[in-house]
Amino acid sequence: MDYGVVKKDEVKYSFINGCAETEVLSGALDFIKSYKGIIKEGSNLEGKSRDRVISTYIFTSGKGYVLTKKKAYNIEELSFFFTSMTEDYVIHAVTDLEYTKFDLFLSDYDVENYKASHLVLPLFRKESDCLIYTQDVKKNDDNVQYTVVQGRQMVRLVVGSNHAEEDSGFYEIGHNAVAQYNVCHSKCDFTMEVNGIQFEQKAGDMCYIKAGLPHGSIIPKGHHLDYVYYEVFVKPEGFMKSFPEGPFEDISKKK
């Protein structure tokens, strides 16, 4: 598919022991599966490790904690958890906890390069602990971008989060090697544009953008952009090359 859109209200859940998880955007990429999930207050999600699969949990709403073999991590804000392929884990919800999950299935090439160099798993990061970076696409000083995982740190993944205020937005010509999923949260309410087609994105929504397609965001007055981007190199060898950024264009100049 060139792009796909998931609206929060369209996702249906079936709970077992206080936990529910629904696959979304099925078939976007054959080596990625994506899910929307909820853990009800007081419930536990018991996660099992899987060989050659790295799961990424993006906690977008609620409070709780993650228990691993050696540590416990509090979920008090937008947070990220990357699972180990050899260690089980438990996620406990103190309040109703909403998340988006991505499963990355490793190829032989991925495994080879993972063994050569990677961040130690499991890995937990709060957004407030992530590094802030900047690109030449921002229109005002209120926009903030965080980097969670850079290219080549976690096989073929690049993960980060963007926040932008009203009367802003940017446009990207497209990453020829990188497909992108956006996970909207918090006060998010803006217009997304993919290859000339526009659609609304609000908190709880999600979209997928095929590698190479031009895309951007338009944030009218009184609106906000809050989303996590989960980007993945679509070719096995892609992540070992230079990260194919830009070129970028301020969408305000297109008016």
N, C-alpha and C positions, 0 to 999 in steps of 0.2 A: 504494500500500500504506500501511496505517496505521503499521506498524513491520516491521522485518526484522532477523534475527539471523544472523551468520556465525560459525561456530565454527572455530578455528584448524585442527583436525584434518580438517575437511571440505574445506579448500581444496587443490585438486590443481594441481601445477606441471609444466610441460614446459619443460626447459632448452634454450636455444640459446646457444652460446658463453658458458656460465656464467651466463646471465640468464634469469629466468622471471617472467612477470607474468600474473595471472589476474583477470578482471573478477568483481566480487562486487556483490551488491545491485542487480543490473541492473533498470532500470525504476522505481527509487524516485522519481527526478526526471528529467524529460526533458532537462534542461540540465546534468546532472551525471553523470559516469561515475566509478566508484570501483574500485580495483584493490588486490590484495595482490601484493607482489613480493619476490623474493630475488635478490641478486647474490652469486655464489660468490666465495670468497677469491681475489684476484688478477685478477678479471675486471672488465671495463669495460662500463658501460651508456652508449651514445652516444645522447643525446637531441636531437631535432630541434625547433626552434621551430615553432609553428603560429599562423597568424593567427587572432585572436579566441578563442584558447584559453589559459587560465592553468592550468598544472599545479601542484599542491601536493604535494610529497613530505614525508612524515612518517617519519623514520628512527627506528625503535623499538628496534633491536638490532644490535650489531656496530659496527665501526669502518671508516672510509674517508675519502674526501674528494670534494668537488665542484669541478670545474674550469669556470670561465666565461671569457669573453674577457679579462677584466682581473684576476681574482682566483682564488685557491684557498681553499677552506674545509674545515677539518677536521671530520669527524663523529666525535665522541668521547663523546657523550651524546645524549639525546633532542634531535633537531634538525629544523628545518623549512627547506625550500627551495621558493621560489616562482619559477617559470620566467618568462623574458621571452618575448614573442610575436615577437621579431625576432632572438634570439640562441641558437645551439646550445650544448650543454653536455655534459660527461662526468662520470659518477659512477664512481669506482673503489672497489672493496671491498678493504680490507686484511685483514679477516676477513669471514666470511659476513655480509652486510648485509641486514637485513630492513626493508621499508618498506611503507607504505600510500600510495597516490597517488589524488588527486582531480583530475579534469579539469573545469574550469568553462568552458562554451561561452557566449560573450558574445552577448547580444542587441543590436539597434541601440541600445536605450536604455542598456544597459550601456556600450557603446562611447562614446556621447556623454558620459556622466558620468565614465568613465575618463579621457577626454581633459581634462576639466575639473580633476580633482585625483586623484592616486593616489600610492602609494609607488613609488619607483623600482625597477624590475625589471631583472635578477634580484635576489632578496632571499634571504639566508640568515640564520637566527637559531638560536642554541643556547638551550635552555630556561633555562639559568643566566643568560643575558644579558637575558631578558625581564622586564618589569615584574611585580611581585607586586601583586595586588589582593585585595579582600575583599568578601564579600556577607554579608547577615544570615542565611545558611543554615547556617553552620558551628557545630558543637557543641563543638569544642575547639581549642586553639591549635596543634595539630600539623597541621591541614589547611592546604594551601597552594594558591593559584590563580595561574596565570601568564597574562598576556595576550600573544599573539603578534601578532595583527592585529585592530584594532578596526573597528567598522562604519564604512563610507565611506572607509576607507584603501585598501581593495582591492576596489573595486566593491561587490558584495553579500555579501562574506565576513566572518565573524567567527571567529577561530581562537584557541584557548587550551588550557591543560592544567590538570587538577585532580588533586590528591593528597589523600587523606583516610585517617585511621587508624581502627583498630578501634572498635566501639561508637559509630559516627557515621553520618552520612547526611543527606540533605536531600530535600525534595520541592518541585517547581515546578508551579504551576498550568498552565503552558504558554505558549510564545511564539506568539501567533496568526499572526505574519508569518514566523516562522523555523523551518525544518526543521533537524534536528540529526543528525549522524553522530558516534558515539563509537568511538575506536580505543584498545583496551586494551593495556597493555604492562607491563613490569617485574614487580612482585609482585602485579599486579591479581587480585583474587578477591573478588567481591561479588555481591549480588543487585540486579538492575535491575528497576524496576517501570515499566511503560508502560500508562497507562489501566486500572490495576487488575490487569494481568497481570504476573506475575513470572517472571524467567528468570535463570540464572547467567551471569556474565561473568568470563572469566579472561584472562590475558595472551595476546595474539594474536587474541582475539575482537574482534568489531565489531558495531555495531548502528546502525539507522536509526530515527528517530522523526519522524513526520509533524508538520508545524506545527500548533500548538494543542493537542496531546495532553498531558495531565498526565503527568509522569514524575519519577522519583526514584531514590535509591540507598539500600540498606541494607547496612551493613558490620558483620558480627558480630565478636565477639572473635576475635583471631588472624588477621583478614583485613585487606586493604588495598584502596584504590581508587586506581588510576593510569590515567587515560585522557586522550586528547586529544579535544577537541570541535571539529568542523568544522561550523560553522553557516552557513546560507545563507538569505537572504531569498527567499521563494518568488515574490513579485510584483516585477516590474521596478522599480517606484517605491518599494518598501518600504524600501530601504536609505538613501533620502534623507530619511526621516522619523526621528523620535526612536527610539532603540533600545527595543523593547518589552519591557523587563525586568519580570519578576515578575507579580503578587505572589508572594512566596516563603513557604514554610511549613516549619518544622523537622519532618522526618518522625518524629522521636522523640516528638512531641506526639500522634501518631496512635495510639500504642501503648495 
